[in-house]
């Protein structure tokens, strides 16, 4: 098995081939938001719940990852912008593949906004990082979102399947993108992307709505989820992750997952 394959096994379940990822890269974009004030505690809770990996910037590796208990995969995010910058959709590189390896990362991630004014430069960065990942045997997760002046609906299936395919064409190993609203349309995204697709959680919603999204995405061929605020801002993040993992890895229904969640409270 290659080095990339070994690292992928640290963020994808060996038995199911699926993954439950919790992104915690929000500190650069939005600052110390609820649920991420204490990074170490946040990681420990979702790890206890059964998450396969977390995503964060260098600060996560320095101040919060793998403090105790159950191990959990580390995906270091290489690009960033802030919510109050001139163009929040413009992501710039802030870390390198080589440094991520030095810090013990199991994978790296990048964010690209398809349709943004700076799309060309972000695509150039994605292609460059993908080649570096091939050289180092490092898995690359590409966060691909349709966002920009021409994008009226970022959940439009034509935009989403383009965004996902671009990432695969440029060398990403896993693609994270938004849900298109129903299994039939999201199936167009997964069928048109030759690498695993994980679905983003989006804005904070109620439990049933989020779990319904997860079930729909899995029915449509998703390889898992990458859900942040709906997980780490939950009143019981570990219980929520358990319920979500029951769907992703165990094929449970929304009602099954809701019973797991409510029985644990």
C-alpha positions as CSV (number, residue, x, y, z in Angstrom):
1,X,0.0,0.0,0.0
2,X,1.2,3.5,-0.8
3,X,1.8,6.2,1.7
4,X,-1.3,8.0,0.5
5,X,-3.3,4.9,0.9
6,X,-2.1,4.4,4.5
7,X,-2.9,8.0,5.3
8,X,-6.4,7.7,3.8
9,X,-7.1,4.8,6.1
10,X,-6.6,7.2,9.0
11,X,-9.5,9.4,7.8
12,X,-11.8,6.8,6.1
13,X,-13.3,3.9,8.0
14,X,-11.5,0.7,6.9
15,X,-14.7,-1.4,7.0
16,X,-17.2,0.9,5.4
17,X,-15.0,3.1,3.2
18,X,-17.0,6.1,4.5
19,X,-16.0,9.0,6.8
20,X,-17.4,11.4,9.4
21,X,-15.3,14.6,9.3
22,X,-15.8,17.6,11.6
23,X,-14.3,20.8,10.2
24,X,-13.0,23.2,12.8
25,X,-11.2,25.7,10.6
26,X,-13.7,28.4,11.5
27,X,-11.4,30.3,13.8
28,X,-9.6,32.0,10.9
29,X,-12.8,32.9,9.1
30,X,-15.0,33.9,12.1
31,X,-12.9,33.9,15.2
32,X,-13.5,32.0,18.4
33,X,-17.1,31.0,17.8
34,X,-19.3,29.0,20.1
35,X,-18.1,25.4,20.3
36,X,-14.6,26.2,19.3
37,X,-13.5,28.4,22.2
38,X,-11.5,25.5,23.6
39,X,-10.1,23.5,20.6
40,X,-8.8,20.7,22.7
41,X,-12.2,20.0,24.3
42,X,-14.0,20.3,21.0
43,X,-11.7,17.7,19.4
44,X,-12.0,15.3,22.4
45,X,-15.8,15.4,22.3
46,X,-16.2,14.6,18.6
47,X,-13.5,12.0,18.9
48,X,-15.4,10.3,21.7
49,X,-18.5,10.4,19.5
50,X,-16.7,8.4,16.8
51,X,-15.7,11.1,14.3
52,X,-13.0,9.8,11.8
53,X,-11.2,13.1,11.4
54,X,-11.2,16.8,12.1
55,X,-10.1,19.7,9.8
56,X,-8.3,22.8,11.1
57,X,-5.4,25.2,10.6
58,X,-2.0,25.0,12.2
59,X,-3.5,26.3,15.4
60,X,-5.6,23.1,15.8
61,X,-2.4,21.0,15.6
62,X,-0.6,23.2,18.1
63,X,-3.4,23.9,20.6
64,X,-6.0,21.1,20.4
65,X,-5.5,17.9,18.6
66,X,-5.0,14.5,20.1
67,X,-4.8,15.5,23.7
68,X,-6.2,12.3,25.2
69,X,-8.4,9.4,24.6
70,X,-9.5,8.1,21.3
71,X,-7.3,8.9,18.3
72,X,-8.7,10.9,15.4
73,X,-7.4,11.8,12.0
74,X,-5.9,15.3,11.4
75,X,-6.5,17.2,8.2
76,X,-4.6,20.4,8.0
77,X,-6.3,23.2,6.1
78,X,-4.0,25.1,3.7
79,X,-6.1,28.0,2.6
80,X,-7.9,30.9,4.4
81,X,-9.8,34.2,4.3
82,X,-11.6,36.2,7.0
83,X,-15.2,37.2,7.0
84,X,-14.3,40.9,7.1
85,X,-11.7,40.8,4.4
86,X,-12.2,42.7,1.1
87,X,-13.4,39.5,-0.6
88,X,-14.2,36.6,1.8
89,X,-14.6,34.3,-1.2
90,X,-10.9,34.7,-2.1
91,X,-8.9,32.0,-0.4
92,X,-5.1,32.3,-0.2
93,X,-2.5,29.7,0.7
94,X,-1.4,29.9,4.3
95,X,0.4,26.6,4.8
96,X,2.3,24.0,2.8
97,X,2.0,20.2,2.2
98,X,5.6,19.7,3.5
99,X,4.8,21.6,6.8
100,X,1.6,19.6,7.2
101,X,3.6,16.4,7.0
102,X,6.1,17.8,9.5
103,X,3.2,18.5,11.9
104,X,1.8,14.9,11.7
105,X,-1.2,15.5,9.4
106,X,-3.0,12.6,7.8
107,X,-4.2,14.7,5.0
108,X,-4.5,18.3,3.8
109,X,-7.4,20.4,2.6
110,X,-8.0,23.4,0.4
111,X,-11.1,25.6,-0.2
112,X,-11.9,26.8,-3.8
113,X,-14.9,29.0,-4.6
114,X,-16.0,28.2,-8.2
115,X,-17.4,31.4,-9.8
116,X,-15.5,33.8,-7.5
117,X,-13.5,36.7,-9.0
118,X,-10.3,35.0,-7.9
119,X,-11.3,31.5,-9.2
120,X,-8.4,31.3,-11.6
121,X,-5.8,31.8,-9.0
122,X,-7.5,29.4,-6.6
123,X,-7.6,26.8,-9.3
124,X,-3.9,27.3,-9.9
125,X,-3.2,26.8,-6.2
126,X,-5.3,23.7,-6.2
127,X,-3.5,22.2,-9.1
128,X,-0.1,23.0,-7.6
129,X,-1.0,21.6,-4.2
130,X,-2.4,18.4,-5.8
131,X,0.9,17.8,-7.5
132,X,2.8,18.3,-4.3
133,X,0.5,15.9,-2.6
134,X,1.2,13.3,-5.2
135,X,5.0,13.8,-4.7
136,X,4.6,13.4,-0.9
137,X,1.9,10.7,-0.8
138,X,-0.4,13.0,1.0
139,X,-4.2,12.8,0.6
140,X,-5.9,16.1,-0.6
141,X,-9.5,17.0,0.3
142,X,-10.8,19.9,-1.8
143,X,-13.7,22.0,-0.5
144,X,-15.5,23.1,-3.6
145,X,-18.3,25.7,-3.4
146,X,-20.1,27.5,-6.2
147,X,-19.9,31.1,-5.0
148,X,-19.6,34.4,-6.9
149,X,-21.4,37.0,-8.9
150,X,-22.7,34.6,-11.5
151,X,-23.9,32.1,-8.9
152,X,-27.6,32.7,-8.0
153,X,-28.0,29.4,-6.2
154,X,-25.0,27.7,-4.8
155,X,-27.0,24.5,-4.4
156,X,-27.9,24.3,-8.1
157,X,-26.9,20.8,-9.3
158,X,-25.2,22.0,-12.5
159,X,-22.9,24.3,-10.4
160,X,-22.3,21.7,-7.7
161,X,-21.4,18.9,-10.1
162,X,-19.1,21.2,-12.0
163,X,-17.3,22.2,-8.8
164,X,-16.9,18.6,-7.7
165,X,-15.6,17.4,-11.1
166,X,-13.1,20.3,-11.3
167,X,-11.5,19.1,-8.0
168,X,-11.2,15.5,-9.2
169,X,-9.8,16.6,-12.6
170,X,-7.1,18.6,-10.8
171,X,-6.0,15.8,-8.5
172,X,-8.1,15.9,-5.3
173,X,-8.6,12.6,-3.5
174,X,-11.8,13.6,-1.7
175,X,-14.2,16.4,-2.6
176,X,-16.4,18.2,-0.1
177,X,-19.3,20.2,-1.5
178,X,-22.8,21.3,-0.7
179,X,-26.0,19.2,-0.9
180,X,-28.3,19.9,-3.8
181,X,-31.5,19.3,-1.8
182,X,-32.5,15.8,-2.7
183,X,-30.9,12.4,-3.4
184,X,-31.8,12.4,-7.2
185,X,-30.0,15.6,-8.0
186,X,-27.1,14.9,-5.6
187,X,-26.6,11.5,-7.4
188,X,-25.7,13.5,-10.5
189,X,-22.8,15.0,-8.4
190,X,-21.5,11.7,-7.1
191,X,-21.8,9.9,-10.5
192,X,-20.0,12.7,-12.2
193,X,-17.1,12.7,-9.8
194,X,-14.6,9.9,-9.9
195,X,-13.3,10.4,-6.3
196,X,-15.3,10.2,-3.0
197,X,-17.7,13.1,-2.3
198,X,-18.5,14.1,1.2
199,X,-21.4,16.5,1.9
200,X,-21.1,19.8,3.9
201,X,-23.5,20.6,6.6
202,X,-24.0,24.3,6.0
203,X,-25.7,26.7,8.4
204,X,-26.8,25.5,11.8
205,X,-30.2,23.7,11.6
206,X,-32.3,21.4,13.7
207,X,-31.3,17.8,14.3
208,X,-33.9,16.1,12.1
209,X,-33.1,18.4,9.1
210,X,-29.4,17.8,9.4
211,X,-29.9,14.0,9.7
212,X,-32.3,14.0,6.8
213,X,-29.6,15.7,4.7
214,X,-27.1,13.1,5.7
215,X,-29.5,10.2,4.8
216,X,-30.2,11.8,1.4
217,X,-26.6,12.3,0.6
218,X,-25.7,8.7,1.5
219,X,-28.5,7.4,-0.6
220,X,-27.1,9.4,-3.5
221,X,-23.7,7.8,-3.2
222,X,-21.8,10.1,-0.9
223,X,-18.7,8.8,0.9
224,X,-19.6,10.6,4.1
225,X,-20.1,14.0,5.7
226,X,-18.0,17.0,6.7
227,X,-20.3,18.8,9.2
228,X,-19.0,21.5,11.5
229,X,-21.4,23.9,13.3
230,X,-24.3,21.3,13.5
231,X,-21.8,19.0,15.2
232,X,-19.5,21.1,17.5
233,X,-22.2,23.6,18.4
234,X,-24.7,20.9,19.3
235,X,-25.7,20.7,23.0
236,X,-24.2,17.2,23.0
237,X,-21.6,17.0,20.1
238,X,-20.6,13.5,20.9
239,X,-24.2,12.2,20.8
240,X,-24.8,14.0,17.5
241,X,-21.7,12.4,16.0
242,X,-22.8,9.0,17.2
243,X,-26.2,9.5,15.5
244,X,-24.6,10.8,12.3
245,X,-22.1,7.9,12.2
246,X,-24.9,5.4,12.6
247,X,-26.3,6.7,9.3
248,X,-22.9,7.0,7.5
249,X,-21.4,3.7,8.7
250,X,-24.4,1.8,9.7
251,X,-27.0,2.7,7.1
252,X,-29.5,3.8,9.8
253,X,-32.6,5.9,9.0
254,X,-33.4,9.4,10.2
255,X,-35.8,8.0,12.8
256,X,-33.2,5.4,14.0
257,X,-30.6,8.2,14.4
258,X,-33.1,10.5,16.2
259,X,-33.8,7.7,18.6
260,X,-30.1,7.3,19.3
261,X,-29.7,11.0,19.8
262,X,-32.7,11.5,22.1
263,X,-32.1,8.3,24.1
264,X,-28.6,9.5,24.9
265,X,-29.7,12.9,26.2
